[in-house]
Amino acid sequence: MIDDSFRLTSVDVKHHDFRPARLGGYEKSSVEEFRDRVAEELERLTRANQELDAKAKGFHEQLRAFRERDKALNDALISAQQLRAEIREQAEREAQLILREARAEGDRLLEAARGEIRKLEAELKQLEKSRRAYLGQLRAIVERQLAELDATDSAPARPPEQTRAENYEDPRAEKKTPAWLDSLIKE
């Protein structure tokens, strides 16, 4: 296990002073060269580690963004499904309402047409009744006229000696209305 409190940097390696050895020890130039190589390697590893940390942070950021997008897409999908269900329900309600209104309008129009038919039938009956009455009156007038014609045919003719003065009618005198006209006036 590595202790996180002890961090060795390339600067630490370059500036580290070794205690002089009592008896012998290592050759100073060799230690210095090794120390420089270790420092360079630590520097390279530190840079690589920083690059990897930066990449890891980028990947974590991308992962967070992907998770947010995934959550947003799931939320949008759920919302779209709910909206679709609501729209379907609304459309079904509107269709039922339109159907009820159409049936009510159809019933109203049908009842109005039936009322108009009843009115026209009553009017037709009245017209038929008036026609029969008119034909009866006309028949009666024609029969009276025929009777009068028969009566005039059987009446003796006037002698030609009548003078013109006898044919003159006084406009002030009361005129007798023909029977056929009287029958029309009475009805």
C-alpha positions as CSV (number, residue, x, y, z in Angstrom):
1,M,0.0,0.0,0.0
2,I,1.3,3.5,-0.9
3,D,1.0,6.2,1.7
4,D,-0.7,9.2,0.1
5,S,1.0,11.6,2.5
6,F,4.4,10.8,1.0
7,R,4.5,12.1,-2.5
8,L,7.8,12.2,-4.3
9,T,8.3,14.7,-7.1
10,S,11.1,15.1,-9.6
11,V,12.2,18.3,-7.8
12,D,12.4,16.3,-4.5
13,V,14.6,13.7,-6.2
14,K,16.9,16.3,-7.8
15,H,17.4,18.2,-4.6
16,H,17.6,15.4,-2.2
17,D,21.0,15.3,-0.4
18,F,22.3,12.0,0.6
19,R,24.2,11.8,3.8
20,P,27.8,11.1,3.3
21,A,28.7,7.5,3.9
22,R,31.2,6.7,6.7
23,L,33.1,4.1,5.0
24,G,33.0,4.1,1.3
25,G,29.6,4.6,-0.1
26,Y,28.6,5.2,-3.7
27,E,30.3,7.2,-6.4
28,K,28.8,10.6,-6.4
29,S,28.5,11.1,-10.2
30,S,26.8,7.7,-10.5
31,V,24.3,8.6,-7.8
32,E,23.8,12.1,-9.4
33,E,23.2,10.5,-12.8
34,F,20.8,8.0,-11.4
35,R,19.0,10.7,-9.4
36,D,18.6,12.7,-12.7
37,R,17.2,9.7,-14.5
38,V,14.8,8.9,-11.7
39,A,13.7,12.6,-11.6
40,E,13.1,12.6,-15.4
41,E,11.1,9.4,-15.1
42,L,9.1,10.8,-12.2
43,E,8.5,13.9,-14.2
44,R,7.3,11.8,-17.2
45,L,5.1,9.7,-15.0
46,T,3.7,12.7,-13.3
47,R,2.8,14.3,-16.7
48,A,1.3,11.0,-17.9
49,N,-0.6,10.7,-14.6
50,Q,-1.9,14.3,-15.0
51,E,-2.9,13.5,-18.6
52,L,-4.7,10.4,-17.5
53,D,-6.4,12.3,-14.7
54,A,-7.5,14.9,-17.2
55,K,-8.8,12.2,-19.5
56,A,-10.5,10.5,-16.6
57,K,-12.1,13.8,-15.7
58,G,-13.2,14.2,-19.3
59,F,-14.6,10.7,-19.4
60,H,-16.4,11.3,-16.1
61,E,-17.8,14.5,-17.5
62,Q,-18.9,12.7,-20.7
63,L,-20.4,9.9,-18.6
64,R,-22.3,12.5,-16.5
65,A,-23.5,14.2,-19.7
66,F,-24.5,10.9,-21.2
67,R,-26.4,10.0,-18.0
68,E,-28.1,13.4,-18.1
69,R,-29.1,12.9,-21.7
70,D,-30.3,9.4,-21.0
71,K,-32.4,10.7,-18.1
72,A,-33.7,13.5,-20.3
73,L,-34.5,11.1,-23.1
74,N,-36.3,8.7,-20.7
75,D,-38.2,11.7,-19.3
76,A,-39.1,12.8,-22.8
77,L,-40.2,9.3,-23.7
78,I,-42.3,9.0,-20.7
79,S,-43.8,12.5,-21.3
80,A,-44.5,11.6,-25.0
81,Q,-46.2,8.3,-23.9
82,Q,-48.3,10.2,-21.4
83,L,-49.1,12.9,-23.9
84,R,-50.1,10.3,-26.5
85,A,-52.4,8.6,-24.0
86,E,-53.9,12.0,-23.1
87,I,-54.4,13.0,-26.7
88,R,-56.0,9.6,-27.5
89,E,-58.4,10.0,-24.5
90,Q,-59.2,13.6,-25.5
91,A,-59.8,12.5,-29.1
92,E,-62.1,9.7,-27.9
93,R,-64.0,12.1,-25.7
94,E,-64.3,14.6,-28.6
95,A,-65.4,11.8,-30.9
96,Q,-68.1,10.7,-28.4
97,L,-69.2,14.4,-28.0
98,I,-69.4,14.9,-31.8
99,L,-71.3,11.7,-32.1
100,R,-73.8,12.7,-29.4
101,E,-74.2,16.1,-30.9
102,A,-74.7,14.7,-34.4
103,R,-77.3,12.2,-33.1
104,A,-79.1,15.0,-31.2
105,E,-79.0,17.2,-34.3
106,G,-80.3,14.3,-36.4
107,D,-83.1,13.6,-34.0
108,R,-84.0,17.3,-33.9
109,L,-84.0,17.5,-37.8
110,L,-86.0,14.3,-38.0
111,E,-88.5,15.6,-35.5
112,A,-88.7,19.0,-37.4
113,A,-89.2,17.0,-40.7
114,R,-92.0,14.9,-39.0
115,G,-93.6,18.1,-37.8
116,E,-93.4,19.6,-41.2
117,I,-94.9,16.4,-42.7
118,R,-97.8,16.6,-40.2
119,K,-98.3,20.2,-41.0
120,L,-98.3,19.5,-44.7
121,E,-100.6,16.6,-44.3
122,A,-103.1,18.7,-42.4
123,E,-102.8,21.4,-45.0
124,L,-103.4,18.8,-47.7
125,K,-106.4,17.5,-45.9
126,Q,-107.8,21.0,-45.6
127,L,-107.1,21.7,-49.3
128,E,-108.8,18.4,-50.2
129,K,-111.8,19.4,-48.1
130,S,-111.9,22.8,-49.8
131,R,-111.6,21.1,-53.2
132,R,-114.5,18.8,-52.4
133,A,-116.6,21.8,-51.1
134,Y,-115.7,23.8,-54.2
135,L,-116.6,20.9,-56.5
136,G,-119.9,20.5,-54.6
137,Q,-120.7,24.1,-55.0
138,L,-119.7,24.1,-58.7
139,R,-121.9,21.0,-59.2
140,A,-124.8,22.7,-57.5
141,I,-124.4,25.8,-59.6
142,V,-124.2,23.8,-62.8
143,E,-127.3,21.7,-61.8
144,R,-129.2,25.0,-61.1
145,Q,-128.1,26.5,-64.4
146,L,-129.1,23.3,-66.2
147,A,-132.5,23.4,-64.4
148,E,-133.0,27.1,-65.4
149,L,-132.0,26.2,-69.0
150,D,-134.5,23.4,-68.9
151,A,-137.1,25.8,-67.5
152,T,-136.5,28.4,-70.2
153,D,-136.7,25.8,-72.9
154,S,-140.1,24.7,-71.7
155,A,-141.4,28.2,-71.1
156,P,-143.4,29.8,-73.9
157,A,-141.6,32.3,-76.1
158,R,-142.6,36.0,-75.9
159,P,-144.5,37.4,-78.7
160,P,-142.6,39.6,-81.1
161,E,-144.9,42.4,-80.5
162,Q,-143.0,43.6,-77.5
163,T,-141.8,47.1,-78.1
164,R,-138.5,48.4,-77.5
165,A,-139.8,50.3,-74.4
166,E,-140.8,47.1,-72.8
167,N,-137.2,45.8,-73.2
168,Y,-135.8,48.8,-71.5
169,E,-134.9,48.3,-67.9
170,D,-134.9,51.0,-65.5
171,P,-131.4,51.2,-63.8
172,R,-133.0,52.4,-60.6
173,A,-135.3,49.4,-60.4
174,E,-134.3,46.6,-58.2
175,K,-132.7,43.8,-60.2
176,K,-133.4,40.2,-59.4
177,T,-130.2,38.2,-58.7
178,P,-129.8,34.9,-60.6
179,A,-130.3,31.8,-58.4
180,W,-126.9,30.5,-59.2
181,L,-125.3,33.7,-57.9
182,D,-127.5,33.6,-54.8
183,S,-126.2,30.1,-54.0
184,L,-122.6,31.3,-54.2
185,I,-123.3,34.3,-52.0
186,K,-125.0,32.2,-49.3
187,E,-122.0,29.8,-49.1
